[in-house]
Amino acid sequence: MPGYKSDHSLVKLKLDLSTLPRGPGSFKMNNSYIFEDDFKNNINNSIQELVRNNSDSNPNTLWELIKGTIRNESIKYASRRKREKEREENTLKSNISKIEDDLNSNPNNEKLKHKLLNENR
């Protein structure tokens, strides 16, 4: 019988991964940030400080540190931008809601209608 004493025997493995805690996930930088001056300045300043503080490091180690710095600064920048956008969106929603309430109480007010149209843009 061929394969009778093979080391290629079938192995069955059952894993339950639902009990493992999820990690932070993988990092993917939002490339649109590289066109923003604030982001570029922040990254440049962070890299310059890192190189200044690690001038005697091995070039490979320094490169890994630079990549980690870019990653960390990108995450911080993205978080800050998200908070800013959410704050701006909430402000706009609040303004629109107030104008709509005012318009409901005074539906013939052309000034409010115009203001509402401008807020929605």
DOLUM-294739 format. One record per residue: residue number from 1; residue in three letters; x, y, z of N, C-alpha, C in turn. Coordinates in steps of 0.02 Angstrom, whole numbers, always signed. Layout:
# residues N
{n = NUM; res = ALA; n_u = X; n_v = Y; n_w = Z; ca_u = X; ca_v = Y; ca_w = Z; c_u = X; c_v = Y; c_w = Z}
...
This chain:
# residues 121
{n = 1; res = MET; n_u = +41; n_v = -59; n_w = +0; ca_u = +0; ca_v = +0; ca_w = +0; c_u = +44; c_v = +63; c_w = +0}
{n = 2; res = PRO; n_u = +39; n_v = +102; n_w = -51; ca_u = +80; ca_v = +163; ca_w = -53; c_u = +54; c_v = +214; c_w = -2}
{n = 3; res = GLY; n_u = +100; n_v = +249; n_w = +29; ca_u = +82; ca_v = +301; ca_w = +77; c_u = +63; c_v = +275; c_w = +145}
{n = 4; res = TYR; n_u = +73; n_v = +211; n_w = +158; ca_u = +53; ca_v = +181; ca_w = +221; c_u = +93; c_v = +211; c_w = +279}
{n = 5; res = LYS; n_u = +158; n_v = +219; n_w = +271; ca_u = +200; ca_v = +246; ca_w = +324; c_u = +228; c_v = +314; c_w = +305}
{n = 6; res = SER; n_u = +184; n_v = +357; n_w = +281; ca_u = +205; ca_v = +423; ca_w = +258; c_u = +208; c_v = +473; c_w = +316}
{n = 7; res = ASP; n_u = +252; n_v = +521; n_w = +309; ca_u = +253; ca_v = +575; ca_w = +359; c_u = +208; c_v = +632; c_w = +337}
{n = 8; res = HIS; n_u = +167; n_v = +620; n_w = +287; ca_u = +120; ca_v = +670; ca_w = +261; c_u = +49; c_v = +654; c_w = +283}
{n = 9; res = SER; n_u = +41; n_v = +631; n_w = +342; ca_u = -25; ca_v = +613; ca_w = +367; c_u = -67; c_v = +676; c_w = +379}
{n = 10; res = LEU; n_u = -131; n_v = +668; n_w = +370; ca_u = -178; ca_v = +722; ca_w = +379; c_u = -180; c_v = +743; c_w = +453}
{n = 11; res = VAL; n_u = -180; n_v = +809; n_w = +463; ca_u = -185; ca_v = +836; ca_w = +530; c_u = -246; c_v = +881; c_w = +532}
{n = 12; res = LYS; n_u = -288; n_v = +872; n_w = +581; ca_u = -347; ca_v = +913; ca_w = +589; c_u = -336; c_v = +959; c_w = +650}
{n = 13; res = LEU; n_u = -347; n_v = +1023; n_w = +639; ca_u = -336; ca_v = +1073; ca_w = +691; c_u = -398; c_v = +1117; c_w = +695}
{n = 14; res = LYS; n_u = -424; n_v = +1125; n_w = +755; ca_u = -481; ca_v = +1168; ca_w = +765; c_u = -461; c_v = +1223; c_w = +814}
{n = 15; res = LEU; n_u = -468; n_v = +1286; n_w = +791; ca_u = -450; ca_v = +1344; ca_w = +832; c_u = -512; c_v = +1385; c_w = +847}
{n = 16; res = ASP; n_u = -517; n_v = +1407; n_w = +909; ca_u = -571; ca_v = +1453; ca_w = +928; c_u = -539; c_v = +1520; c_w = +942}
{n = 17; res = LEU; n_u = -540; n_v = +1564; n_w = +892; ca_u = -508; ca_v = +1629; ca_w = +898; c_u = -553; c_v = +1682; c_w = +929}
{n = 18; res = SER; n_u = -615; n_v = +1664; n_w = +943; ca_u = -661; ca_v = +1713; ca_w = +972; c_u = -642; c_v = +1733; c_w = +1043}
{n = 19; res = THR; n_u = -602; n_v = +1693; n_w = +1076; ca_u = -584; ca_v = +1708; ca_w = +1145; c_u = -522; c_v = +1754; c_w = +1149}
{n = 20; res = LEU; n_u = -488; n_v = +1763; n_w = +1093; ca_u = -428; ca_v = +1805; ca_w = +1094; c_u = -448; c_v = +1879; c_w = +1088}
{n = 21; res = PRO; n_u = -417; n_v = +1921; n_w = +1128; ca_u = -433; ca_v = +1993; ca_w = +1122; c_u = -405; c_v = +2021; c_w = +1057}
{n = 22; res = ARG; n_u = -443; n_v = +2067; n_w = +1028; ca_u = -420; ca_v = +2099; ca_w = +966; c_u = -367; c_v = +2150; c_w = +981}
{n = 23; res = GLY; n_u = -319; n_v = +2155; n_w = +936; ca_u = -265; ca_v = +2204; ca_w = +943; c_u = -286; c_v = +2269; c_w = +911}
{n = 24; res = PRO; n_u = -238; n_v = +2315; n_w = +906; ca_u = -254; ca_v = +2381; ca_w = +879; c_u = -265; c_v = +2381; c_w = +803}
{n = 25; res = GLY; n_u = -250; n_v = +2327; n_w = +769; ca_u = -259; ca_v = +2324; ca_w = +697; c_u = -197; c_v = +2348; c_w = +660}
{n = 26; res = SER; n_u = -202; n_v = +2353; n_w = +596; ca_u = -145; ca_v = +2374; ca_w = +557; c_u = -150; c_v = +2449; c_w = +541}
{n = 27; res = PHE; n_u = -94; n_v = +2479; n_w = +527; ca_u = -91; ca_v = +2550; ca_w = +513; c_u = -90; c_v = +2562; c_w = +439}
{n = 28; res = LYS; n_u = -132; n_v = +2607; n_w = +416; ca_u = -131; ca_v = +2628; ca_w = +346; c_u = -137; c_v = +2704; c_w = +346}
{n = 29; res = MET; n_u = -86; n_v = +2737; n_w = +322; ca_u = -85; ca_v = +2810; ca_w = +324; c_u = -132; c_v = +2838; c_w = +271}
{n = 30; res = ASN; n_u = -166; n_v = +2892; n_w = +289; ca_u = -208; ca_v = +2929; ca_w = +242; c_u = -161; c_v = +2972; c_w = +201}
{n = 31; res = ASN; n_u = -149; n_v = +2953; n_w = +139; ca_u = -101; ca_v = +2988; ca_w = +96; c_u = -120; c_v = +3060; c_w = +80}
{n = 32; res = SER; n_u = -182; n_v = +3078; n_w = +88; ca_u = -202; ca_v = +3147; ca_w = +72; c_u = -170; c_v = +3196; c_w = +121}
{n = 33; res = TYR; n_u = -148; n_v = +3173; n_w = +179; ca_u = -116; ca_v = +3218; ca_w = +228; c_u = -50; c_v = +3246; c_w = +203}
{n = 34; res = ILE; n_u = -16; n_v = +3211; n_w = +158; ca_u = +50; ca_v = +3234; ca_w = +136; c_u = +46; c_v = +3300; c_w = +96}
{n = 35; res = PHE; n_u = -14; n_v = +3320; n_w = +78; ca_u = -23; ca_v = +3383; ca_w = +42; c_u = -40; c_v = +3440; c_w = +90}
{n = 36; res = GLU; n_u = -46; n_v = +3425; n_w = +154; ca_u = -63; ca_v = +3477; ca_w = +203; c_u = +0; c_v = +3502; c_w = +238}
{n = 37; res = ASP; n_u = +9; n_v = +3567; n_w = +236; ca_u = +70; ca_v = +3598; ca_w = +264; c_u = +78; c_v = +3583; c_w = +339}
{n = 38; res = ASP; n_u = +24; n_v = +3584; n_w = +376; ca_u = +27; ca_v = +3569; ca_w = +448; c_u = +54; c_v = +3499; c_w = +460}
{n = 39; res = PHE; n_u = +31; n_v = +3451; n_w = +422; ca_u = +54; ca_v = +3382; ca_w = +429; c_u = +128; c_v = +3377; c_w = +411}
{n = 40; res = LYS; n_u = +147; n_v = +3407; n_w = +354; ca_u = +217; ca_v = +3404; ca_w = +332; c_u = +264; c_v = +3436; c_w = +383}
{n = 41; res = ASN; n_u = +245; n_v = +3493; n_w = +409; ca_u = +286; ca_v = +3527; ca_w = +459; c_u = +293; c_v = +3485; c_w = +522}
{n = 42; res = ASN; n_u = +238; n_v = +3456; n_w = +543; ca_u = +238; ca_v = +3414; ca_w = +603; c_u = +284; c_v = +3354; c_w = +594}
{n = 43; res = ILE; n_u = +280; n_v = +3320; n_w = +537; ca_u = +323; ca_v = +3262; ca_w = +524; c_u = +396; c_v = +3283; c_w = +519}
{n = 44; res = ASN; n_u = +409; n_v = +3337; n_w = +482; ca_u = +478; ca_v = +3360; ca_w = +475; c_u = +509; c_v = +3378; c_w = +543}
{n = 45; res = ASN; n_u = +472; n_v = +3414; n_w = +584; ca_u = +497; ca_v = +3432; ca_w = +651; c_u = +510; c_v = +3371; c_w = +694}
{n = 46; res = SER; n_u = +465; n_v = +3322; n_w = +690; ca_u = +473; ca_v = +3261; ca_w = +730; c_u = +535; c_v = +3222; c_w = +708}
{n = 47; res = ILE; n_u = +545; n_v = +3217; n_w = +642; ca_u = +602; ca_v = +3180; ca_w = +616; c_u = +667; c_v = +3216; c_w = +634}
{n = 48; res = GLN; n_u = +668; n_v = +3282; n_w = +627; ca_u = +729; ca_v = +3319; ca_w = +644; c_u = +747; c_v = +3311; c_w = +717}
{n = 49; res = GLU; n_u = +697; n_v = +3313; n_w = +761; ca_u = +710; ca_v = +3304; ca_w = +832; c_u = +734; c_v = +3233; c_w = +846}
{n = 50; res = LEU; n_u = +705; n_v = +3184; n_w = +813; ca_u = +725; ca_v = +3114; ca_w = +822; c_u = +797; c_v = +3104; c_w = +800}
{n = 51; res = VAL; n_u = +815; n_v = +3131; n_w = +742; ca_u = +884; ca_v = +3123; ca_w = +716; c_u = +933; c_v = +3160; c_w = +762}
{n = 52; res = ARG; n_u = +914; n_v = +3218; n_w = +786; ca_u = +958; ca_v = +3256; ca_w = +831; c_u = +970; c_v = +3216; c_w = +896}
{n = 53; res = ASN; n_u = +918; n_v = +3184; n_w = +922; ca_u = +925; ca_v = +3146; ca_w = +985; c_u = +956; c_v = +3078; c_w = +976}
{n = 54; res = ASN; n_u = +960; n_v = +3053; n_w = +914; ca_u = +987; ca_v = +2986; ca_w = +901; c_u = +1042; c_v = +2988; c_w = +848}
{n = 55; res = SER; n_u = +1082; n_v = +3040; n_w = +849; ca_u = +1132; ca_v = +3049; ca_w = +797; c_u = +1185; c_v = +2994; c_w = +796}
{n = 56; res = ASP; n_u = +1196; n_v = +2961; n_w = +852; ca_u = +1247; ca_v = +2909; ca_w = +855; c_u = +1218; c_v = +2839; c_w = +843}
{n = 57; res = SER; n_u = +1155; n_v = +2834; n_w = +823; ca_u = +1123; ca_v = +2769; ca_w = +812; c_u = +1144; c_v = +2737; c_w = +746}
{n = 58; res = ASN; n_u = +1139; n_v = +2673; n_w = +744; ca_u = +1149; ca_v = +2634; ca_w = +683; c_u = +1098; c_v = +2658; c_w = +631}
{n = 59; res = PRO; n_u = +1118; n_v = +2666; n_w = +567; ca_u = +1072; ca_v = +2690; ca_w = +515; c_u = +1009; c_v = +2648; c_w = +508}
{n = 60; res = ASN; n_u = +1015; n_v = +2582; n_w = +516; ca_u = +955; ca_v = +2539; ca_w = +512; c_u = +908; c_v = +2552; c_w = +570}
{n = 61; res = THR; n_u = +936; n_v = +2559; n_w = +629; ca_u = +896; ca_v = +2574; ca_w = +688; c_u = +863; c_v = +2642; c_w = +680}
{n = 62; res = LEU; n_u = +901; n_v = +2691; n_w = +656; ca_u = +875; ca_v = +2758; ca_w = +646; c_u = +817; c_v = +2757; c_w = +596}
{n = 63; res = TRP; n_u = +824; n_v = +2718; n_w = +543; ca_u = +770; ca_v = +2713; ca_w = +493; c_u = +707; c_v = +2684; c_w = +525}
{n = 64; res = GLU; n_u = +715; n_v = +2632; n_w = +566; ca_u = +656; ca_v = +2603; ca_w = +600; c_u = +624; c_v = +2654; c_w = +647}
{n = 65; res = LEU; n_u = +666; n_v = +2692; n_w = +681; ca_u = +639; ca_v = +2745; ca_w = +725; c_u = +602; c_v = +2798; c_w = +685}
{n = 66; res = ILE; n_u = +629; n_v = +2817; n_w = +627; ca_u = +596; ca_v = +2867; ca_w = +585; c_u = +528; c_v = +2841; c_w = +562}
{n = 67; res = LYS; n_u = +526; n_v = +2779; n_w = +539; ca_u = +462; ca_v = +2750; ca_w = +517; c_u = +411; c_v = +2748; c_w = +574}
{n = 68; res = GLY; n_u = +434; n_v = +2730; n_w = +633; ca_u = +389; ca_v = +2728; ca_w = +692; c_u = +364; c_v = +2798; c_w = +710}
{n = 69; res = THR; n_u = +408; n_v = +2847; n_w = +704; ca_u = +388; ca_v = +2916; ca_w = +718; c_u = +336; c_v = +2940; c_w = +668}
{n = 70; res = ILE; n_u = +347; n_v = +2926; n_w = +604; ca_u = +299; ca_v = +2945; ca_w = +553; c_u = +231; c_v = +2913; c_w = +568}
{n = 71; res = ARG; n_u = +233; n_v = +2849; n_w = +586; ca_u = +171; ca_v = +2813; ca_w = +602; c_u = +135; c_v = +2846; c_w = +661}
{n = 72; res = ASN; n_u = +172; n_v = +2857; n_w = +715; ca_u = +142; ca_v = +2886; ca_w = +775; c_u = +115; c_v = +2956; c_w = +763}
{n = 73; res = GLU; n_u = +154; n_v = +2997; n_w = +730; ca_u = +132; ca_v = +3065; ca_w = +716; c_u = +72; c_v = +3066; c_w = +668}
{n = 74; res = SER; n_u = +71; n_v = +3020; n_w = +621; ca_u = +14; ca_v = +3015; ca_w = +574; c_u = -49; c_v = +2996; c_w = +611}
{n = 75; res = ILE; n_u = -44; n_v = +2950; n_w = +657; ca_u = -102; ca_v = +2929; ca_w = +696; c_u = -127; c_v = +2987; c_w = +739}
{n = 76; res = LYS; n_u = -82; n_v = +3023; n_w = +772; ca_u = -102; ca_v = +3080; ca_w = +812; c_u = -135; c_v = +3134; c_w = +769}
{n = 77; res = TYR; n_u = -105; n_v = +3146; n_w = +711; ca_u = -133; ca_v = +3197; ca_w = +666; c_u = -202; c_v = +3177; c_w = +642}
{n = 78; res = ALA; n_u = -210; n_v = +3114; n_w = +623; ca_u = -275; ca_v = +3089; ca_w = +599; c_u = -328; c_v = +3094; c_w = +654}
{n = 79; res = SER; n_u = -308; n_v = +3078; n_w = +715; ca_u = -356; ca_v = +3083; ca_w = +771; c_u = -377; c_v = +3155; c_w = +783}
{n = 80; res = ARG; n_u = -328; n_v = +3200; n_w = +780; ca_u = -344; ca_v = +3271; ca_w = +790; c_u = -389; c_v = +3297; c_w = +734}
{n = 81; res = ARG; n_u = -374; n_v = +3279; n_w = +672; ca_u = -416; ca_v = +3300; ca_w = +616; c_u = -486; c_v = +3272; c_w = +622}
{n = 82; res = LYS; n_u = -492; n_v = +3210; n_w = +643; ca_u = -559; ca_v = +3180; ca_w = +651; c_u = -599; c_v = +3218; c_w = +703}
{n = 83; res = ARG; n_u = -568; n_v = +3234; n_w = +760; ca_u = -602; ca_v = +3273; ca_w = +812; c_u = -623; c_v = +3341; c_w = +785}
{n = 84; res = GLU; n_u = -579; n_v = +3373; n_w = +747; ca_u = -595; ca_v = +3439; ca_w = +720; c_u = -654; c_v = +3435; c_w = +671}
{n = 85; res = LYS; n_u = -653; n_v = +3385; n_w = +628; ca_u = -708; ca_v = +3377; ca_w = +580; c_u = -774; c_v = +3361; c_w = +615}
{n = 86; res = GLU; n_u = -771; n_v = +3318; n_w = +666; ca_u = -832; ca_v = +3303; ca_w = +704; c_u = -859; c_v = +3365; c_w = +739}
{n = 87; res = ARG; n_u = -814; n_v = +3405; n_w = +768; ca_u = -834; ca_v = +3466; ca_w = +801; c_u = -866; c_v = +3514; c_w = +751}
{n = 88; res = GLU; n_u = -834; n_v = +3521; n_w = +693; ca_u = -862; ca_v = +3565; ca_w = +640; c_u = -930; c_v = +3540; c_w = +616}
{n = 89; res = GLU; n_u = -935; n_v = +3475; n_w = +607; ca_u = -999; ca_v = +3446; ca_w = +584; c_u = -1054; c_v = +3457; c_w = +636}
{n = 90; res = ASN; n_u = -1037; n_v = +3447; n_w = +700; ca_u = -1087; ca_v = +3458; ca_w = +753; c_u = -1108; c_v = +3531; c_w = +757}
{n = 91; res = THR; n_u = -1061; n_v = +3576; n_w = +747; ca_u = -1077; ca_v = +3648; ca_w = +747; c_u = -1125; c_v = +3664; c_w = +690}
{n = 92; res = LEU; n_u = -1109; n_v = +3638; n_w = +630; ca_u = -1153; ca_v = +3650; ca_w = +572; c_u = -1223; c_v = +3621; c_w = +583}
{n = 93; res = LYS; n_u = -1225; n_v = +3560; n_w = +609; ca_u = -1290; ca_v = +3529; ca_w = +623; c_u = -1330; c_v = +3570; c_w = +673}
{n = 94; res = SER; n_u = -1296; n_v = +3595; n_w = +724; ca_u = -1330; ca_v = +3636; ca_w = +774; c_u = -1355; c_v = +3701; c_w = +744}
{n = 95; res = ASN; n_u = -1314; n_v = +3732; n_w = +702; ca_u = -1335; ca_v = +3794; ca_w = +669; c_u = -1395; c_v = +3782; c_w = +623}
{n = 96; res = ILE; n_u = -1393; n_v = +3729; n_w = +585; ca_u = -1448; ca_v = +3712; ca_w = +539; c_u = -1512; c_v = +3698; c_w = +579}
{n = 97; res = SER; n_u = -1505; n_v = +3661; n_w = +633; ca_u = -1563; ca_v = +3644; ca_w = +674; c_u = -1594; c_v = +3708; c_w = +703}
{n = 98; res = LYS; n_u = -1552; n_v = +3753; n_w = +726; ca_u = -1578; ca_v = +3816; ca_w = +754; c_u = -1614; c_v = +3857; c_w = +700}
{n = 99; res = ILE; n_u = -1584; n_v = +3861; n_w = +642; ca_u = -1615; ca_v = +3899; ca_w = +587; c_u = -1681; c_v = +3866; c_w = +566}
{n = 100; res = GLU; n_u = -1682; n_v = +3800; n_w = +563; ca_u = -1744; ca_v = +3764; ca_w = +546; c_u = -1799; c_v = +3777; c_w = +597}
{n = 101; res = ASP; n_u = -1780; n_v = +3776; n_w = +661; ca_u = -1829; ca_v = +3791; ca_w = +714; c_u = -1855; c_v = +3862; c_w = +707}
{n = 102; res = ASP; n_u = -1809; n_v = +3909; n_w = +694; ca_u = -1830; ca_v = +3979; ca_w = +685; c_u = -1876; c_v = +3985; c_w = +624}
{n = 103; res = LEU; n_u = -1859; n_v = +3948; n_w = +571; ca_u = -1899; ca_v = +3951; ca_w = +510; c_u = -1968; c_v = +3919; c_w = +520}
{n = 104; res = ASN; n_u = -1971; n_v = +3866; n_w = +561; ca_u = -2036; ca_v = +3835; ca_w = +576; c_u = -2081; c_v = +3883; c_w = +615}
{n = 105; res = SER; n_u = -2050; n_v = +3924; n_w = +658; ca_u = -2091; ca_v = +3971; ca_w = +696; c_u = -2108; c_v = +4033; c_w = +655}
{n = 106; res = ASN; n_u = -2070; n_v = +4045; n_w = +602; ca_u = -2082; ca_v = +4103; ca_w = +560; c_u = -2070; c_v = +4083; c_w = +487}
{n = 107; res = PRO; n_u = -2115; n_v = +4044; n_w = +457; ca_u = -2103; ca_v = +4014; ca_w = +391; c_u = -2098; c_v = +4063; c_w = +333}
{n = 108; res = ASN; n_u = -2120; n_v = +4124; n_w = +341; ca_u = -2118; ca_v = +4173; ca_w = +286; c_u = -2056; c_v = +4216; c_w = +286}
{n = 109; res = ASN; n_u = -2010; n_v = +4203; n_w = +331; ca_u = -1950; ca_v = +4244; ca_w = +338; c_u = -1899; c_v = +4223; c_w = +284}
{n = 110; res = GLU; n_u = -1893; n_v = +4265; n_w = +233; ca_u = -1848; ca_v = +4250; ca_w = +176; c_u = -1775; c_v = +4251; c_w = +198}
{n = 111; res = LYS; n_u = -1759; n_v = +4293; n_w = +246; ca_u = -1690; ca_v = +4297; ca_w = +270; c_u = -1668; c_v = +4230; c_w = +301}
{n = 112; res = LEU; n_u = -1713; n_v = +4199; n_w = +340; ca_u = -1698; ca_v = +4133; ca_w = +370; c_u = -1691; c_v = +4079; c_w = +316}
{n = 113; res = LYS; n_u = -1734; n_v = +4082; n_w = +266; ca_u = -1729; ca_v = +4032; ca_w = +211; c_u = -1662; c_v = +4038; c_w = +176}
{n = 114; res = HIS; n_u = -1641; n_v = +4099; n_w = +163; ca_u = -1576; ca_v = +4110; ca_w = +130; c_u = -1519; c_v = +4086; c_w = +175}
{n = 115; res = LYS; n_u = -1524; n_v = +4100; n_w = +239; ca_u = -1473; ca_v = +4079; ca_w = +288; c_u = -1468; c_v = +4003; c_w = +291}
{n = 116; res = LEU; n_u = -1525; n_v = +3970; n_w = +290; ca_u = -1526; ca_v = +3897; ca_w = +291; c_u = -1493; c_v = +3867; c_w = +230}
{n = 117; res = LEU; n_u = -1508; n_v = +3896; n_w = +172; ca_u = -1477; ca_v = +3871; ca_w = +110; c_u = -1401; c_v = +3880; c_w = +112}
{n = 118; res = ASN; n_u = -1377; n_v = +3934; n_w = +139; ca_u = -1305; ca_v = +3945; ca_w = +144; c_u = -1272; c_v = +3899; c_w = +194}
{n = 119; res = GLU; n_u = -1304; n_v = +3881; n_w = +249; ca_u = -1276; ca_v = +3835; ca_w = +299; c_u = -1270; c_v = +3764; c_w = +271}
{n = 120; res = ASN; n_u = -1316; n_v = +3746; n_w = +227; ca_u = -1316; ca_v = +3677; ca_w = +200; c_u = -1262; c_v = +3667; c_w = +147}
{n = 121; res = ARG; n_u = -1227; n_v = +3719; n_w = +127; ca_u = -1175; ca_v = +3712; ca_w = +76; c_u = -1110; c_v = +3693; c_w = +104}
